[in-house]
Amino acid sequence: MTTITQPDKTLERAISDYLAVSRSAHLYEHGEYAKAEQDAWERLQAAREAAEIVVAG
């Protein structure tokens, strides 16, 4: 049985959030979209790094 760790759940959520921002690009003003995408990308990268630390740990 595989247990999903909290960092894995956080990574899955960050991926989902990033994709949601991307799919909703047409709903944002240009500057707002750029900020939302950057924020989502940074959360995704942080979550990915945290998940890698757990795997390597």
C-alpha positions, -999 to +999 in steps of 0.1 A: +000+000+000+013+034-009+008+063+015+004+097+001+025+122+022+015+157+030+042+171+007+028+149-021-007+162-014+006+198-014+024+192-047-008+178-063-027+208-051-001+232-064-002+215-098-039+217-098-039+254-089-013+262-115-033+245-142-065+263-130-048+296-134-035+287-168-070+275-180-086+307-167-061+331-184-089+346-204-107+357-172-078+379-160-066+413-170-031+410-185-012+422-154-034+403-130-028+371-149+009+375-149+009+379-111-015+350-106+006+328-128+039+338-111+024+331-077+011+297-087+044+288-104+063+298-072+040+277-050+044+248-075+082+250-074+082+252-036+059+222-033+080+202-058+112+209-038+095+199-005+083+166-020+118+159-033+133+165+001+109+139+016+118+114-011+155+120-006+152+122+032 
